[in-house]
Amino acid sequence: MYAPESKSWNWKDLTNLISNKCIILGDFNVDMNNDTQSSEALLEWADACSLAPCIPDAAISLRSNRTIDYALSNGVPLSIQTYKGGSSSDHKPILSTLSCGRNEQARRKNTH
């Protein structure tokens, strides 16, 4: 997901998209530790949807010391970390690992 600071919607508008075993991963433009008012609104909505934040181990933004890219998870075990390699973006990519109930392993990429 991408939630620009200038968004014209609020978090509650996304509630109908949440289901059991749901993960939202992306650029929330809210630093949980430094953006008090914005993080309270996001966490209040996340709590109402039973979504728990999963925050990476290091700052994401290359322009500031902010962690604004992370995941919210509902019923899916998830770990997340900051990619330490190079990137052409102004954000460091985040890598996530989630547990699946399948016995087979598949490697592929799917970006929307």
MARDO-726439 format. One record per residue: residue number from 1; residue in one letter; chain; x negated, y negated, z of N, C-alpha, C in turn. Coordinates in steps of 0.001 Angstrom, whole numbers, always signed. Layout:
> nr:rest:kette:n.xx:n.yy:n.zz:ca.xx:ca.yy:ca.zz:c.xx:c.yy:c.zz
> NUM:A:A:X:Y:Z:X:Y:Z:X:Y:Z;
...
***
This chain:
> nr:rest:kette:n.xx:n.yy:n.zz:ca.xx:ca.yy:ca.zz:c.xx:c.yy:c.zz
> 1:M:A:-829:+1170:+0:+0:+0:+0:-870:-1229:+0;
> 2:Y:A:-318:-2303:-466:-968:-3606:-382:+48:-4592:+169;
> 3:A:A:-280:-5198:+1279:+597:-6180:+1913:-136:-7516:+1958;
> 4:P:A:+26:-8346:+927:-684:-9632:+924:-211:-10518:+2072;
> 5:E:A:-1077:-11410:+2498:-713:-12329:+3572:+479:-13189:+3181;
> 6:S:A:+666:-13407:+1897:+1769:-14249:+1407:+3023:-13437:+1078;
> 7:K:A:+3138:-12225:+1600:+4280:-11369:+1259:+5598:-12041:+1637;
> 8:S:A:+6631:-11804:+827:+7941:-12401:+1065:+8886:-11420:+1762;
> 9:W:A:+8394:-10276:+2156:+9188:-9256:+2825:+8624:-9020:+4220;
> 10:N:A:+9364:-8264:+5031:+8830:-7910:+6347:+8756:-6392:+6475;
> 11:W:A:+8096:-5933:+7513:+7838:-4494:+7674:+9123:-3685:+7726;
> 12:K:A:+10173:-4217:+8331:+11437:-3478:+8441:+12033:-3152:+7080;
> 13:D:A:+11667:-3913:+6056:+12158:-3633:+4699:+11646:-2294:+4171;
> 14:L:A:+10591:-1765:+4771:+10012:-496:+4318:+10562:+717:+5058;
> 15:T:A:+11400:+499:+6046:+11873:+1580:+6905:+12523:+2717:+6123;
> 16:N:A:+13296:+2425:+5105:+13978:+3494:+4362:+13007:+4352:+3549;
> 17:L:A:+11750:+3958:+3439:+10749:+4748:+2724:+10026:+5738:+3638;
> 18:I:A:+10254:+5634:+4942:+9564:+6475:+5919:+10332:+7773:+6123;
> 19:S:A:+9593:+8873:+6135:+10178:+10185:+6384:+9296:+10936:+7374;
> 20:N:A:+9707:+12133:+7763:+8844:+12974:+8593:+7613:+13335:+7783;
> 21:K:A:+6504:+13466:+8460:+5228:+13788:+7828:+4892:+12787:+6732;
> 22:C:A:+4763:+11557:+7134:+4536:+10433:+6225:+3206:+9770:+6553;
> 23:I:A:+2486:+9328:+5510:+1264:+8557:+5681:+1357:+7312:+4808;
> 24:I:A:+1055:+6169:+5382:+927:+4928:+4623:-532:+4510:+4765;
> 25:L:A:-1210:+4363:+3657:-2635:+4078:+3655:-2875:+2868:+2781;
> 26:G:A:-3661:+1909:+3246:-3959:+785:+2375:-4388:-477:+3076;
> 27:D:A:-4195:-1573:+2368:-4592:-2914:+2803:-3384:-3601:+3429;
> 28:F:A:-3355:-3645:+4750:-2238:-4231:+5477:-2442:-5728:+5729;
> 29:N:A:-3664:-6222:+5551:-4013:-7614:+5826:-3657:-8035:+7252;
> 30:V:A:-3740:-7095:+8166:-3528:-7357:+9590:-4647:-6652:+10339;
> 31:D:A:-5428:-7409:+11097:-6469:-6833:+11939:-5832:-6548:+13288;
> 32:M:A:-5751:-5272:+13655:-5066:-4871:+14895:-5687:-5517:+16140;
> 33:N:A:-6989:-5806:+16100:-7665:-6351:+17277:-7701:-7873:+17319;
> 34:N:A:-7535:-8548:+16178:-7731:-9996:+16148:-6506:-10806:+15728;
> 35:D:A:-5556:-10202:+15064:-4364:-10921:+14588:-3186:-10608:+15509;
> 36:T:A:-3161:-11238:+16657:-2219:-10887:+17716:-762:-10885:+17261;
> 37:Q:A:-289:-11971:+16710:+1121:-12073:+16328:+1460:-11107:+15190;
> 38:S:A:+617:-11060:+14164:+857:-10177:+13022:+787:-8711:+13424;
> 39:S:A:-172:-8370:+14283:-305:-6968:+14682:+850:-6540:+15573;
> 40:E:A:+1363:-7439:+16397:+2514:-7096:+17226:+3732:-6761:+16369;
> 41:A:A:+3974:-7541:+15319:+5108:-7274:+14430:+4931:-5941:+13705;
> 42:L:A:+3727:-5702:+13203:+3458:-4445:+12500:+3570:-3250:+13443;
> 43:L:A:+2980:-3343:+14630:+3017:-2224:+15567:+4415:-1972:+16122;
> 44:E:A:+5200:-3018:+16278:+6591:-2843:+16726:+7381:-2045:+15691;
> 45:W:A:+7221:-2400:+14414:+7888:-1664:+13338:+7358:-231:+13256;
> 46:A:A:+6031:-67:+13311:+5428:+1266:+13224:+5934:+2159:+14353;
> 47:D:A:+6007:+1615:+15559:+6505:+2381:+16697:+7959:+2791:+16492;
> 48:A:A:+8777:+1895:+15970:+10185:+2216:+15707:+10324:+3339:+14676;
> 49:C:A:+9326:+3472:+13800:+9327:+4528:+12768:+8483:+5733:+13177;
> 50:S:A:+8019:+5752:+14426:+7148:+6817:+14941:+5862:+6955:+14138;
> 51:L:A:+5349:+5844:+13641:+4088:+5828:+12898:+2972:+5407:+13849;
> 52:A:A:+1895:+6171:+13873:+747:+5849:+14713:-388:+5324:+13853;
> 53:P:A:-1070:+4263:+14286:-2189:+3740:+13496:-3408:+4648:+13596;
> 54:C:A:-4114:+4746:+12498:-5388:+5462:+12423:-6370:+4479:+11790;
> 55:I:A:-7291:+3970:+12590:-8167:+2881:+12169:-9577:+3417:+11947;
> 56:P:A:-10241:+2994:+10856:-11592:+3499:+10567:-12625:+3018:+11573;
> 57:D:A:-13811:+3590:+11453:-14879:+3381:+12407:-15660:+2080:+12232;
> 58:A:A:-15421:+1327:+11178:-16182:+95:+10927:-15319:-903:+10176;
> 59:A:A:-15740:-2164:+10193:-15014:-3220:+9474:-14950:-2893:+7987;
> 60:I:A:-13883:-3295:+7354:-13623:-2979:+5956:-13983:-4141:+5036;
> 61:S:A:-13635:-5336:+5422:-13828:-6496:+4569:-15307:-6852:+4463;
> 62:L:A:-15774:-7109:+3250:-17147:-7550:+3038:-17275:-9064:+3216;
> 63:R:A:-16132:-9770:+3286:-16147:-11224:+3452:-16069:-11654:+4909;
> 64:S:A:-15598:-10765:+5773:-15466:-11097:+7187:-15589:-9811:+8005;
> 65:N:A:-15609:-9949:+9298:-15720:-8792:+10181:-14328:-8337:+10623;
> 66:R:A:-13479:-8052:+9635:-12095:-7674:+9917:-11836:-6253:+9429;
> 67:T:A:-10993:-5547:+10144:-10551:-4221:+9736:-9079:-4343:+9380;
> 68:I:A:-8807:-4465:+8084:-7440:-4694:+7615:-6934:-3544:+6738;
> 69:D:A:-7794:-2565:+6467:-7408:-1376:+5706:-7432:-189:+6660;
> 70:Y:A:-6342:+527:+6750:-6250:+1675:+7652:-5032:+2494:+7254;
> 71:A:A:-4604:+3373:+8131:-3462:+4234:+7836:-2483:+4207:+8997;
> 72:L:A:-1240:+4475:+8682:-198:+4737:+9670:+326:+6136:+9355;
> 73:S:A:+452:+6968:+10375:+816:+8363:+10144:+1955:+8786:+11058;
> 74:N:A:+2818:+9623:+10518:+3962:+10144:+11246:+3969:+11665:+11084;
> 75:G:A:+3440:+12372:+12067:+3503:+13828:+12038:+2460:+14498:+11157;
> 76:V:A:+1458:+13760:+10679:+403:+14334:+9860:-935:+14067:+10541;
> 77:P:A:-1651:+15126:+10953:-2981:+14917:+11540:-3904:+14275:+10507;
> 78:L:A:-4566:+13206:+10882:-5318:+12400:+9925:-6574:+11861:+10580;
> 79:S:A:-7682:+11869:+9849:-8884:+11162:+10285:-9287:+10220:+9161;
> 80:I:A:-9944:+9129:+9520:-10253:+8093:+8545:-11623:+7491:+8872;
> 81:Q:A:-12365:+7124:+7837:-13665:+6491:+8046:-13961:+5525:+6911;
> 82:T:A:-14899:+4625:+7153:-15318:+3655:+6152:-16393:+4274:+5277;
> 83:Y:A:-16262:+4119:+3978:-17268:+4604:+3034:-18504:+3725:+3153;
> 84:K:A:-19659:+4334:+3298:-20901:+3586:+3535:-21635:+3237:+2242;
> 85:G:A:-21211:+3792:+1100:-21872:+3521:-171:-21455:+2186:-761;
> 86:G:A:-21907:+1924:-1971:-21601:+676:-2654:-20185:+640:-3202;
> 87:S:A:-19720:-567:-3481:-18376:-760:-4025:-18363:-2063:-4814;
> 88:S:A:-17550:-2114:-5856:-17405:-3350:-6622:-16288:-4229:-6041;
> 89:S:A:-15620:-3754:-5005:-14530:-4479:-4369:-15051:-5353:-3233;
> 90:D:A:-14218:-6270:-2746:-14575:-7043:-1566:-14190:-6298:-285;
> 91:H:A:-13696:-5066:-429:-13400:-4183:+696:-14222:-2912:+528;
> 92:K:A:-14696:-2376:+1644:-15309:-1057:+1602:-14179:-32:+1486;
> 93:P:A:-14329:+966:+632:-13279:+1988:+541:-13135:+2760:+1852;
> 94:I:A:-11941:+3256:+2096:-11729:+4115:+3249:-11495:+5535:+2757;
> 95:L:A:-12023:+6474:+3489:-11885:+7891:+3178:-11025:+8515:+4263;
> 96:S:A:-10108:+9366:+3858:-9263:+10020:+4852:-9240:+11520:+4609;
> 97:T:A:-9076:+12229:+5694:-8930:+13674:+5656:-7659:+14011:+6403;
> 98:L:A:-6814:+14824:+5781:-5606:+15233:+6457:-5483:+16733:+6411;
> 99:S:A:-4821:+17265:+7413:-4626:+18705:+7496:-3356:+19082:+6759;
> 100:C:A:-3482:+20104:+5928:-2333:+20603:+5177:-2048:+22033:+5605;
> 101:G:A:-847:+22467:+5393:-447:+23819:+5753:-756:+24845:+4687;
> 102:R:A:-1451:+24450:+3639:-1740:+25364:+2544:-3065:+26076:+2771;
> 103:N:A:-3182:+27293:+2261:-4405:+28064:+2406:-5407:+27780:+1304;
> 104:E:A:-4975:+27215:+201:-5879:+26957:-908:-6416:+25532:-832;
> 105:Q:A:-7546:+25302:-1478:-8125:+23972:-1533:-8026:+23448:-2944;
> 106:A:A:-7683:+22197:-3069:-7599:+21562:-4393:-8351:+20250:-4328;
> 107:R:A:-9103:+19955:-5372:-9814:+18679:-5438:-9283:+17901:-6628;
> 108:R:A:-8753:+16745:-6335:-8290:+15853:-7393:-8057:+14479:-6811;
> 109:K:A:-7854:+13552:-7670:-7651:+12165:-7278:-6335:+11704:-7864;
> 110:N:A:-5560:+10982:-7080:-4285:+10457:-7555:-4111:+9073:-6966;
> 111:T:A:-4231:+8061:-7782:-4127:+6679:-7328:-2979:+5999:-8061;
> 112:H:A:-2129:+5303:-7327:-1023:+4557:-7924:-1193:+3097:-7601;
***
